[in-house]
Amino acid sequence: MGPLNDDQIVIYDEEGKEYLMNILFTYENPERNAEYVFIYDDNDPDEVIVMKYNEEHELFEVTDEEELKEAEEVLEAFNEDPSIQEIKD
């Protein structure tokens, strides 16, 4: 993960193609000792992707069903937060 500023990163696909993504928010689960970043592309802002990252800021795909379910719940809570709704409107 290559931070450009506080709210954007560059990610790469398997073929090395570069994508500029926006950071929606980050989330830490101390029980798992894991940190997650929720990102999206300006061209498709409704599709939010969650990835894990480590201390070196390397990104990893989240494949564990339990982690994916938790991430979905965290995203729903984020989207339902009244202060977030005010920003969106």
N, C-alpha and C positions, 0 to 999 in steps of 0.2 A: 504494500500500500504506500503510495507516495503522496503525502499531504501537500497540497498547493497553498491552501489557506485554511482557515478554521472550519470551512464548510464544504470543501471539495477535495476529492482524491482521484487519483488515476488508478484504474485497475486494468488487468490484462487477462485476455482469454487464453485458452490452451494453445492457440496459434500465435500468441504474442501481440495480438491486436490490442491497441490502447483505447480505453474509454474514460472520459471525464464524467465522474459521478458526483452528485450532491449528497452530502451527509444530512440525513433527516435528524437523527439523534444517535447516541450511543447508550449502551445498557450494560451493566455489570451484574453477574450472578456470583456472589462470593462463595456460595455452597459448591458450585462447580469450578470455582477459580477460573471463570471464563468471562471474556469481554466481547461484546457484540457491537456491530455498527449496522445501522439501517440506512441504506443508500437508495438513490433513484436517479434516473436519467431525465434531463429536462424534456426530452422528446416523448417520454412516457411516464409522467409524474405519478400516475396511479399505481404503477407496478413498483412496489418497494421490495428490495432484496435485503436479506439479513446475512451477514457473514461474521465469523469469529475472527479475532485478531489477537496477536501475542505482543509481548513487550517490544519486539523488534518491528512492530507494525506490519507483520506479514498477515495477509488475509487467507482464510480457509473457508471452504464451503461448509455450510451446516447441513449435515445429512441425517443426524440422529432425530428420529420422530419425536421424542420427548422434548428435545431442544427446539425443534421447529414449532411444536404446539405452544411451548412457552413463549417463543418469539411472537407468534401470532397473537397471543393474549396480551403481551406487552404492547404490540402495535395497536391493538384495539383500544386499550386503556389510554394510550397516547392520543389516538384520534378522538376519543370521547371526552378528553380533558377540556373543561370549559375555557380555560385560558388559551388553549390551542385553537379552539373554534373561533375565538375572537380574532386571532391573528389571521386565520384563513378567510374570514368574512370581509 
